[in-house]
Amino acid sequence: MSYQVTVQPSGRQFTVEAAETLLDAALRQGLTLPYGCKDGACGACRGKVLCGEVDHGKAQPHALSDADKAAGTTLFCCATAQSDLSIECKQVGAARDIPVKTLPARIEQLNRLAADVIELKLRLPANERLQFWAGQYVDILLKDGRKRSFSLANAPHDDALLQLHIRHVPGGVFTDPLFSTMKVKDILRLNGPHGSFYLREESAKPVILLAGGTGFAPIKSIVEHALAENCQRPLHIYWGARARADLYMPELPASWAAAQAQVSYVPVLSEPAADDAWDGRSGFVHRAVLADFADLSGFQVYACGAPVMIDAARQDFVAAGLPEEEFFADAFTFAST
């Protein structure tokens, strides 16, 4: 059985299954409500039940007292619906509304996606969650006070483990040990979320998502969030790399395009290797976009990759009619020891 939930004062609606918490259902459908631990302990997701009945679940007494319950307050991370509901809660409407946290994180998985790319999966403490907008990044805090920034590759609703796609930079003060001595169960410290690189959901314009190398990470987060929200805007994904091996998970965007009519995927190689047997698009990835869309005046563009790619794309896309304010970018820079 499922129930309809209306969020006030925004008027947004979502559907919740009988055994699903209100927060999980909202996040699954792209509605970002405030939350913290997702475990009934911190009270960050407190809100009012204006109409209808809920089961308060495992909410802890110090976060939700009997008096709170009698007054119609609940914790959305624990509450399950017993009927159709009207709830009162301020939806997170901008990056500045999300608190920046410093948290310990345990390495849960180290997956080699390519010879020089690792998927780092991190688990936060049991009573913590990191709320973020799809496309944002976190800083890994190093013991000497320096920090290294990496985009989150998972969507906000899929936050049991934080996912980072990290390319090895020879001499890198963080990536050298990551690729050599770090192991599962090691503890890191992170700070975030940061950045304004996230999908502007108020727009109905078709979207071009331009990735270079591991710039695919925030694009993955944005696309998975958009699909979870049932976004019907056209999403045109262009992923550029040097050789075939640098497209380290090509089956994933290909599967999106195969399953979703509004999604297309174009991989582009700048220097395919002799044994790549590449018969796809070649050259600079942003020029593949221009070859397909001569007039960009009706689009939004989200670009993530090396600064030279970002600068070239911005200049050429604006020349092709893209309004400057519709170009959103996150330029990856690499620091070595």
Disulfide bonds with the S-S distance in Angstrom:
none
